[in-house]
Amino acid sequence: MATTNVETQIAQLQSILQNAPKDPASRQKLYDAVSDMALKLEGSGDTMQRVCYLPLQLSVANIAVDLGLFDILANSTSPLGLDDLQKKTGADQVLLRRVLRYLASVNMVEETGADTFKASNITQTLSRPLIAAGLRHNFNMCAPAFQELPKFLKDTKYQNPYDVMNSPFQRAFQIDEPPFLWVLKHPYHLENANKWMSVQREGSNEWPDAFNFEAECCAGSKITPETPVFVDVGGGIGHQCQLLKDRYPNIQGRVILQDQPPMVAQALPLPGVEKMAHDFWTPEPVKGARAYYMRNILHDYPDEAGAKILRQLVDAMDKDSVILIDEMVLPTTGTHWRAAQLDFTMMSAMAAMERTEQQWKELLDKAGLKIKKVVVYNEQLRDSIIVVVPK
Ligand SMILES: C[S@@+](CC[C@H](N)C(=O)[O-])C[C@H]1O[C@@H](n2cnc3c(N)ncnc32)[C@H](O)[C@@H]1O
């Protein structure tokens, strides 16, 4: 009776899988619900084995990337046996069997018969070059810092880390400079990190999907071609300036990309965007802009340093100016695991943090600023535009 019942339940689950919605948002919702149910169903044996062996998945996935296994299977039109895979990878068959057996056990590849494998949906994802670079980045750079974290926190008496010159990453790599400077001197790690950054929010909304820049920042007094409308402070190579220009091709006024000189020198072509070398620790040279935009800058710094950067902008603002902070705003409860793990990545790498709305208020207060409104544009990570004005 019990067996029949469980077989019926499994059949019901399979029917849910077959009828899973195609649109990404609904699919994500279903995935979150099913994952949550799977964890609630989990017995102690599975819990201990799953948690204790978590690092192994990333390790074996890196072996598969090094051997090109995901690529080979994803590009094959039919299942491949060990002979084929040995010829293509040059690896010993006994070892290959062990690697593939493990990968199949966690659905990273699909086993179609004895010693025969094909790509699964997960193989297809992991074979993509940007995602494979992410496997390398997280294994080579993040995992050593995560490994260091428990001892680091014990040694620092469980105080929240705030000093970028004293982070788990620095200990793991035995360096005495901030990780973002160290990585610039290590091209292999830099390339993997940049590829990972470019893909990790793939498929998510972008800020103009939820925030109407023209209505929010260009209404009111007249804008002329001389009016600075958008200054991207610490804007990297200009992706957000490009996004703004793409979404608002007829926008009047100046759009300005600011960053350190080497970054500005590498910026995208960006027609219609002024490129300006500027150090954000010094007074903001563009006065009275409609919007000073900052994306993923302040989460790198503790409150005092963040307030110092913001004060440079406050001094440049006029009555029509706002600051747009594009960052995660963590909820008070129910933080998604993807957001929570990013917070720990910031802690381990940079002694930095993601913030709740209350924590944003506390930081802004130190710079004489307050929140006008928060527009969430990506629910899962709580990526948001925080519209900020002087108090
Ligand atoms: C995490 S990245 C964010 C880049 C960009 N805003 C984005 O979201 O893609 C931090 C940026 O801050 C820039 N940066 C760091 N220190 C700076 C400084 N003192 N003045 C101006 N930009 C700086 C870096 O060059 C880098 O482009």
The ligand as an SDF file (V2000), in Angstrom:
LIG
                    3D

 27 29  0  0  0  0  0  0  0  0999 V2000
   32.6620   46.3810   -8.4830 C   0  0  0  0  0  0  0  0  0  0  0  0
   33.1980   47.4110   -9.7860 S   0  0  0  0  0  0  0  0  0  0  0  0
   31.6670   48.0850  -10.3240 C   0  0  0  0  0  0  0  0  0  0  0  0
   31.7620   48.6170  -11.7150 C   0  0  0  0  0  0  0  0  0  0  0  0
   30.4560   49.1040  -12.3080 C   0  0  0  0  0  0  0  0  0  0  0  0
   29.8290   50.1090  -11.5000 N   0  0  0  0  0  0  0  0  0  0  0  0
   29.5220   47.9490  -12.5180 C   0  0  0  0  0  0  0  0  0  0  0  0
   28.5450   47.8180  -11.7880 O   0  0  0  0  0  0  0  0  0  0  0  0
   29.7800   47.1290  -13.4100 O   0  0  0  0  0  0  0  0  0  0  0  0
   33.9220   48.7500   -8.8940 C   0  0  0  0  0  0  0  0  0  0  0  0
   34.4070   49.8660   -9.7870 C   0  0  0  0  0  0  0  0  0  0  0  0
   34.8950   50.9250   -8.9690 O   0  0  0  0  0  0  0  0  0  0  0  0
   36.0040   51.4850   -9.6010 C   0  0  0  0  0  0  0  0  0  0  0  0
   36.8040   52.2200   -8.6320 N   0  0  0  0  0  0  0  0  0  0  0  0
   37.5120   51.7070   -7.5860 C   0  0  0  0  0  0  0  0  0  0  0  0
   38.1140   52.7100   -6.9220 N   0  0  0  0  0  0  0  0  0  0  0  0
   37.7780   53.8670   -7.5500 C   0  0  0  0  0  0  0  0  0  0  0  0
   38.0800   55.2260   -7.3280 C   0  0  0  0  0  0  0  0  0  0  0  0
   38.8650   55.5880   -6.3080 N   0  0  0  0  0  0  0  0  0  0  0  0
   37.5570   56.1340   -8.1510 N   0  0  0  0  0  0  0  0  0  0  0  0
   36.7530   55.7750   -9.1810 C   0  0  0  0  0  0  0  0  0  0  0  0
   36.4250   54.4930   -9.4520 N   0  0  0  0  0  0  0  0  0  0  0  0
   36.9260   53.5490   -8.6480 C   0  0  0  0  0  0  0  0  0  0  0  0
   36.7210   50.2650  -10.1600 C   0  0  0  0  0  0  0  0  0  0  0  0
   37.6660   50.6380  -11.1520 O   0  0  0  0  0  0  0  0  0  0  0  0
   35.5520   49.4570  -10.7000 C   0  0  0  0  0  0  0  0  0  0  0  0
   35.2410   49.8130  -12.0200 O   0  0  0  0  0  0  0  0  0  0  0  0
  1  2  1  0
  2  3  1  0
  2 10  1  0
  3  4  1  0
  4  5  1  0
  5  6  1  0
  5  7  1  0
  7  8  2  0
  7  9  1  0
 10 11  1  0
 11 12  1  0
 11 26  1  0
 12 13  1  0
 13 14  1  0
 13 24  1  0
 14 15  1  0
 14 23  1  0
 15 16  2  0
 16 17  1  0
 17 18  1  0
 17 23  2  0
 18 19  1  0
 18 20  2  0
 20 21  1  0
 21 22  2  0
 22 23  1  0
 24 25  1  0
 24 26  1  0
 26 27  1  0
M  CHG  2   2   1   9  -1
M  END
$$$$
